[in-house]
Amino acid sequence: MTDPPAGTVIVAVGDELVGGFTLDTNSHWLAQQVREAGFACERIEVVGDREEAIVAAVRRAVADPRAARVFVCGGVGPTTDDRTLQAVAAALGRPLAVNQEARAHIQGIIERMHAAGWVPTTELSEANARMAQVPEGATVLHNRRGMASGLAYPLDGDRWLFVLPGVPREFQAIAGEEVLPRFFLGGAAPTVRELRYGYAIEAEFFEPMRVLEREFPDVSVGSYPQTETRQLVLRLRGGDPTRVDAAVARLLELRPLPEE
């Protein structure tokens, strides 16, 4: 019997990302959060604002046997280049329909903006109303920082797909307050250990790392040169703390830390 999937795939959407205009801080932040929740990120895919590209990326993510959680981030706003909602609908084979909960959320914000004198009417514009046209079957996730609601869709088994706005403060609020506490329960965070070698030559760790890969196949080992501090970080990660600690001890046998 195989273990159920327990990983996360992130699909980040936006021409500003693939064009190099905006740094994808959302994926960086989310990868940290899901690792600590025990659903480590398996892959991050970045695509532009083309419907066919988004559809293909979502389908790849949903089909990934390792993915228990899938995030689609960005492209859910009010303008014509926001194409994520219709792309997700196509990828999941669900029709677009007005979600009354999402629409009421937008309406409430417009009414508060009107009361403050920021907009001339309480009527929803066509642009704002289109954010409530979402793939059917959504669990709406509250966005206290913006108009576009977060959305959650059940997949097969205990698997979920989330659609979140790309504005970082909205994205982090929904993910941190709605998604992680509700949909990321029961995961086991991996054990991570680091050793830092000052003024070390990375190539000299080839053989010690090969030994660790052979003796501890269940522990991942990576080397990461830090040019600013002139250190070489060896990071070991695995599901069993005793095995990770044993791998650290073995590495210290092979390459002791230099005395300060």
C-alpha positions in Angstrom: 0.0 0.0 0.0 1.5 3.4 -1.0 1.4 6.4 1.2 -1.1 9.1 0.3 0.4 12.3 -1.4 1.6 14.9 1.1 3.3 17.5 -1.1 2.4 20.9 -2.5 2.6 22.3 -6.0 2.5 26.0 -6.6 1.5 27.6 -9.9 2.3 31.3 -9.9 0.6 33.3 -12.7 1.7 36.6 -14.1 3.4 38.2 -17.1 5.2 40.4 -14.5 6.8 37.3 -13.0 8.0 35.6 -16.3 9.0 39.0 -17.6 11.3 39.7 -14.7 9.5 42.8 -13.6 8.3 41.4 -10.2 10.0 39.0 -7.8 7.9 36.0 -6.9 7.9 36.5 -3.1 4.6 34.7 -2.8 6.0 31.3 -3.8 9.1 31.8 -1.6 7.0 32.6 1.5 4.5 29.8 0.8 7.1 27.2 0.3 8.4 27.9 3.8 4.9 27.7 5.3 3.9 24.4 3.7 7.3 22.8 4.6 6.7 23.7 8.2 3.1 22.4 8.0 4.4 19.0 6.7 3.3 19.4 3.1 6.7 20.3 1.5 6.7 22.0 -1.9 7.4 19.6 -4.7 7.5 22.1 -7.5 6.9 25.7 -8.4 5.8 26.6 -11.9 5.6 30.2 -13.2 3.4 31.0 -16.2 2.3 34.1 -18.0 -1.2 35.5 -18.3 -2.2 33.2 -21.2 -5.2 31.0 -20.6 -3.8 28.0 -22.4 -0.6 28.2 -20.3 -2.5 28.4 -17.1 -4.8 25.5 -18.0 -1.8 23.3 -18.9 0.0 24.2 -15.6 -3.1 23.5 -13.5 -3.7 20.2 -15.2 0.0 19.2 -14.6 -0.3 20.1 -10.9 -3.5 18.3 -10.4 -2.2 15.2 -12.2 1.0 15.1 -10.0 0.7 12.1 -7.7 2.8 13.8 -5.1 0.5 16.8 -4.8 -2.0 16.8 -2.0 -2.3 20.6 -2.1 -2.2 22.8 -5.3 -2.0 26.6 -5.2 -2.8 28.8 -8.2 -1.7 32.3 -7.4 -2.4 35.5 -9.2 -4.5 36.6 -12.2 -7.9 36.9 -10.3 -8.4 40.6 -10.5 -10.8 42.9 -12.4 -8.9 43.6 -15.6 -8.8 41.9 -18.9 -5.4 40.3 -18.4 -6.7 38.5 -15.3 -7.5 35.1 -16.8 -6.9 32.6 -14.0 -10.5 32.0 -13.0 -11.6 30.9 -16.5 -8.4 28.9 -16.9 -9.0 27.0 -13.7 -12.6 26.4 -14.7 -11.4 24.9 -18.0 -8.7 22.8 -16.3 -11.2 21.4 -13.8 -14.1 21.0 -16.2 -16.3 23.3 -14.2 -18.5 26.1 -15.5 -18.1 29.7 -14.4 -21.0 31.0 -12.3 -21.6 33.9 -10.0 -20.7 33.0 -6.4 -23.1 34.9 -4.2 -20.8 34.9 -1.2 -17.9 36.3 -3.2 -20.2 38.9 -4.8 -21.5 40.0 -1.4 -18.0 40.4 -0.2 -17.2 42.7 -3.1 -20.5 44.6 -2.6 -19.7 45.2 1.0 -16.3 46.7 0.2 -17.9 49.0 -2.5 -20.5 50.2 -0.1 -17.9 51.1 2.5 -15.8 52.9 -0.1 -18.9 54.8 -1.2 -19.7 55.8 2.4 -16.1 57.1 2.7 -16.5 59.1 -0.4 -14.0 57.2 -2.4 -16.4 56.0 -5.2 -19.5 57.7 -6.6 -21.9 54.8 -6.4 -22.6 51.5 -4.6 -23.2 49.8 -8.0 -20.8 47.1 -8.9 -18.9 47.8 -12.0 -18.6 45.1 -14.7 -14.9 44.9 -13.8 -15.5 44.3 -10.1 -18.4 41.9 -10.7 -16.3 39.6 -12.8 -14.2 38.7 -9.7 -17.3 36.9 -8.4 -17.6 34.8 -11.6 -15.7 31.7 -10.4 -15.6 28.0 -11.2 -18.6 26.2 -9.6 -18.1 24.3 -6.4 -15.9 26.7 -4.5 -15.5 27.0 -0.8 -15.0 30.8 -0.4 -12.0 31.9 1.7 -12.3 35.4 3.3 -10.0 38.1 2.0 -9.9 40.8 4.7 -7.4 42.8 2.6 -9.0 43.0 -0.8 -12.0 42.3 -3.1 -11.0 39.0 -4.7 -12.0 36.1 -2.5 -9.8 33.0 -2.1 -11.3 29.8 -3.4 -10.8 26.1 -2.4 -11.8 23.2 -4.6 -11.9 19.5 -3.5 -10.0 17.1 -5.8 -10.0 13.3 -5.4 -9.4 12.0 -1.9 -8.0 14.4 0.6 -6.6 16.7 -2.0 -7.4 20.4 -2.5 -6.8 23.1 -5.1 -6.7 26.8 -3.9 -7.0 29.9 -6.0 -5.6 33.0 -4.4 -5.0 36.6 -5.4 -1.4 37.5 -6.2 -1.2 40.8 -4.3 1.3 39.7 -1.5 -0.6 41.2 1.5 -3.8 39.6 0.3 -2.2 36.3 -0.6 -0.4 36.0 2.8 -3.6 37.0 4.7 -5.7 34.3 3.0 -3.1 31.6 3.1 -2.1 32.3 6.7 -5.5 32.9 8.2 -7.8 30.6 6.0 -5.9 28.0 4.1 -3.1 26.8 6.4 -5.2 26.5 9.6 -8.1 24.7 7.9 -6.5 22.5 5.2 -3.0 21.7 6.4 -3.7 19.7 9.5 -2.0 16.4 10.3 1.3 17.0 8.4 4.7 16.2 9.8 7.3 18.8 9.2 10.7 17.5 8.2 13.8 17.7 10.4 16.3 20.2 9.1 19.9 20.5 10.3 22.7 22.8 9.1 26.4 22.8 9.4 28.4 25.9 8.4 32.0 25.6 7.2 34.0 28.8 7.0 36.2 29.4 3.9 35.4 25.9 2.6 35.9 24.7 -1.0 32.6 23.2 -2.1 34.2 20.6 -4.4 36.0 19.1 -1.4 32.6 18.0 -0.1 31.8 15.9 -3.1 33.0 12.6 -1.6 31.6 13.1 1.9 28.2 13.9 0.4 28.4 10.8 -1.8 29.0 8.8 1.3 26.0 10.3 3.0 23.8 9.6 0.0 24.9 6.0 0.0 24.5 5.4 3.8 21.5 7.7 4.4 19.3 7.5 1.3 16.4 8.8 3.4 18.2 12.1 4.2 18.6 14.8 1.6 21.9 16.6 1.6 22.7 19.9 -0.2 25.6 22.3 -0.3 25.0 26.1 -0.5 27.9 28.5 -0.8 27.3 31.8 1.0 29.5 34.4 -0.7 28.7 37.2 1.6 29.7 35.4 4.8 32.3 33.1 3.0 30.6 30.1 4.5 29.5 26.8 3.0 26.2 25.6 4.4 25.5 21.9 4.4 21.8 21.3 4.9 20.4 17.9 5.8 16.7 17.2 5.8 14.6 14.1 6.4 11.4 12.8 8.0 13.1 10.9 10.9 15.0 13.1 13.3 17.2 10.3 14.5 18.4 9.5 11.0 19.1 13.2 10.2 21.1 13.5 13.4 23.0 10.3 12.6 23.8 11.7 9.1 25.0 14.9 10.7 27.3 12.9 13.0 28.6 11.0 10.1 29.3 14.1 8.2 31.3 15.5 11.1 33.3 12.3 11.1 34.2 12.8 7.5 34.6 16.6 7.6 34.9 18.0 11.2 34.0 21.7 11.6 37.1 23.8 11.7 38.1 25.2 15.1 37.4 28.8 15.5 
